[in-house]
Amino acid sequence: MSDLKFGTSGLRGLVTDLAGGASDAYAGAFFRSVAKTAGPERSVVLGRDLRASSAGIAATVANAAAMAGFRAIDCGALPTPALALEAMRRGTCAVMVTGSHIPDDRNGLKFYRPDGEITKADESAILNALGPIARADALPPDVPATPDPDAAERYRRRYRDAFAPDLLAGLRIAVYQQSSVARDLMADLLSALGAQAVPIGRSDRFVPIDTEAHRPEDIAFIRDIMASGNFDALVTTDGDADRPLVADATGRILRGDVLGLITARYLGIEAVVVPVTAGSAIERSGGFRQVIRTRVGSPFVIAGMEQAKGAGFATVAGFEANGGFLLGSPVTRAGRSLPALPTRDAVLPILASLATAREAGSTLAALVTSLDAGEMASSRLPEIAPERSGAFLARLGETSFRQTFLAPIGTPVAVDGQDGIRIDLDGARTIHFRASGNAPELRCYAEAGSAAEAEDLVRWGLDAAARAMTS
């Protein structure tokens, strides 16, 4: 059986399930579902990341577009936010072939309407329009897409126009290139803004960089690089460059929600929208006029940004615990304008965090300390079927079970059931359990005053959850 499904960030699954007929069927369903709102041109821009299967799947999507009466424009390998920006510029649909941070044996499709990312209602419309999945050898011959190699340059120019050319002057930055689709763009852009960018770690095989759950080998590699003392920071992204990773001069990786907090403050944002997995420092030290909490996933954050704009806030942004930053409204800083880009982006938080530290004459480590952001930890139980995690979360939502379950670590003082079960404990701590939207796993997040305490809470939470699900 196919494992393809929509999660928090598009359709994903094994390459063996997605390539060929399935890509054709899902893409065709998308084009049918948006045909009435696609505009008179009926065109679509296509992009892809650098994993081994992406080019072939992109060709299948282009063919599905042609069969649906859409003109396919091939933007090549480029960041997801660059493709979204190009779709906004043209007023067209977009399809990005990417599995983001998941391993190379998996891939996915991210769909964009002319007005932005698809919603959960759009996902339902695609599934309702889904036709039979043909065998790969039964698909029609490929119809070549029209190439447009300049979309990535227009994205690069967005930031060169918005920031001064000496924004990062004096900084020496290690650019961990691995297999990020933004690996060359990032090094070029940092250099254009005054930094000394030093590319390292380029890889011909796909490296699944997860900016929330760091692999031990990535942590060790980053610490070894930064131990030389030659760099002020290290930066990289996940596979499709919509999630950033920034490490300070000591090799410590900054949390994604902290990058978002720094970026929103740097831009002077009035209202921010964040999922329940982001840290409480956003309310405690952000200085924002409003903070809106949502379920995990960019569609929910985007809906929250629309809510904030409807409430009359002039500058609105959202960000996720993975560091992806969504700019919901145009902003002006130091006389330079930055247009809205309401989709996850890795470049903006990388630039803003480095620029904030430089303008303050501070290190990244000192900047984070000044925010009193606390410490967070997270991990997961893999191969947990949705029905098992769902049953556990349902029990945890019951007061009597919750109190008994948590008795070894503390007393619950508040509960948020918006996405999983997030529990505020006595002693200014939180523990949060939720089922992943992308994989069969149960995730646990914790927040506490020290890293050791947060990690202890996560270890205890996963062990206790595993016991509860087998009892």
Secondary structure, 3 states (H helix, E strand, C coil): CCCCEEECCEEEEEHHHHCCHHHHHHHHHHHHHHHHHCCCCCEEEEEECCCCCHHHHHHHHHHHHHHCCCEEEEEEECCHHHHHHHHHHHCCEEEEECCCCCCCCEEEEEEEECCEECCHHHHHHHHHHCCCCCCHHHCCCCCCCEECCCHHHHHHHHHHHHCCCCCCCCCEEEEEEECCCCHHHHHHHHHHCCCEEEEEEECCCCCCCCCCCCCHHHHHHHHHHHCCCCCCEEEEECCCCCCEEEECCCCCECCHHHHHHHHHHHHCCCEEEEECCCCCHHHHHCCCCEEEEECCCHHHHHHHHHHHHHCCCCCEEEECCCCCEEECCCEEECCEEECCEEEEECHHHHHHHHHHHHHCCCCHHHHHHHCCCCEEEEEEECCCCHHHHHHHHHHHCCHHHHHHHHCCCCCEEEEECCCCEEEEECCCEEEEEEECCCCCCEEEEEEECCHHHHHHHHHHHHHHHHHHHHC
